[in-house]
Amino acid sequence: MTAITHIGLAVPDLDAAISWYGQVLGFKLLAGPYSFDASAEDMPNMTNDLLGNHVKKMRNAHLMADNQVGIELFEFQEPRMPKSDSDAYQGFFHICLVSEDIEELADKIADSGGKKRSDMWNTWENKPYYLIYCEDPFGNIIELYSRSTEWMYGNKD
């Protein structure tokens, strides 16, 4: 593997998620929103290959961070995405973002319908490597790092 290109997140309202991820976290809409209706598609198709034949209708969009890593947001319409219990592990665990000021961004997340799940943690004593756990308004966990993963874990010594 050479790089991570994007992470897929399920959300109950695609338009609200595009707006929130853009306004709060600075992601830019790159492509979409797209709509998928299995009754209008050939079989096989890429969407059902990815999601399974039980998905009949959905919408999705691609957003991009400044470092060219993206998130792909999915709104499942048929069948509808069940209400998420954020305490239950459901395959996706979290997305981690780097920010110059993680305290300010965590406050922005909490003030815009998301929430802080933790206080700030220092991952290595005497080093400026910090993290905060948050949650978007749709129940997805967002971890904020003060440095890249390489810096956070590759410079322990």
N, C-alpha and C positions, 0 to 999 in steps of 0.2 A: 504494500500500500504506500502511496506517495503523498496523499492529501485527503482531507475531508472536504467535500464539495457542498453538501447541505444536509440538514436534519429535517425530517418530517414530523409535524405536530398536528394532532387532531384538535379542532376547536368547534364549539357549537354554533358560532356565528362568524363566518369568514370575513364579512365586511368590517365588523367590529374588531376582529383580530388584526386585519391589515392596518386599520387606523391606529390601534393601540401599539402594535410593534413598530410602526413608523413614528408616531408622535412621542412615545415614551423611550424607546430603545434606539431610535434612529435608523432602523432598517428601511431600505428603499424598495418600493414595488418594482420588480424587474419584469414579470410576465404574469398575465392573467388579470382578473380572475377568469378561469376556465370552467365550463360546465360539462359534466359527463352524464349521459343518459344511455344506459345499456341497450334500451330498445331501439336506439338510433345508430348503434355501433355494430361493426362486423365482429364476429367471433372467430378466432381469439382477438383480443385487443390488449394494449399495454395496461390500461387501468385495471381490468379484471385479472390480468396476470399478476399485478402487484397486490391487489386488495382482495381478490377472490370473487367468484361468480355471484355471491350473495349481495354484493354492492350493485345496486341498480341506478342510483343517482347520487352525485356528489359534486362539489365545487372545490377548486384548489387554486393557489397562487404561489408564485416564487418571489421571495424577498431576499435582499442582499445586504450583508454587513460591509463595512468599509474595507475589511481585509479579504473580500471576495468569497467568504463562506456564507452560504445561504440557509434559509429555512423555507420549507415548503409547507404551507398551511392547508389542511384538508377540512372541509365541512361535509360530513356525511349526512345526506338527506333521506336516503332510502336504502337500508334501514337507518333511522335516526341514531345518532351517537347517544348512548345512554349517559345519564348524569354521572359524572366522574366522582368517585370517592377518593380524594387526593391522599387519603391514608392507605389506600390499597395499591400495591404494586401491580401495574397492568402492562408490563413490557417496556414502555418508554419510562426512563427514570428521571432524566433532567437534561437541560442544555446549559452549557457554561459559557459565559460571555466575559470578555476583558473590558475593563473600564478604567479610565484615569482616576475617577473619584467614585469608588464603589458605595460609599456612604450616601452621597448625593443621589446616585442612580437608584439605590435601594429605597430612599425616601420618595423619589419620583414614582417608582413602581407602586409603593404603598398608597401614595396620594392619588393615583389614577385608577384605582379599582383592584390592583393586585395586593400583595401583602409581603411583609418581611416574615421569614420563618425563623430567623436567627439574628443574634447580634453579630458583630464583626469578629472573625477569628484570625489570629496570627498563626500561620501554618509552620513557620520556622522561627524559633527564638532568635532575636537580634537581627532579623532580616525583614525587609519591608514587603513581605508576602502575605496578603490578606484575602479573606473571602467572606462573603455574606450569602446566605440562602434566602431566596425570595420565591414568589409564586405569581404567575400572571393571572388576570381575571378569569381565565378559563380552566384553572386548576393545574397547569403545567409548571413544574419546578424550574426556576432559573437560578443558577449559581453564578455569582459575580466574583471574578478574580481581579486582583490589582496588577497582575503580571500574566504573561502567557504561561501555558502549561509547561513549556520548556524551562522557563525561569523558575516557576513554582516548585518543580520537582527535579530538574536537572542540575540545580545549583545548591543542593542541600549542604555540601561540604565546603 
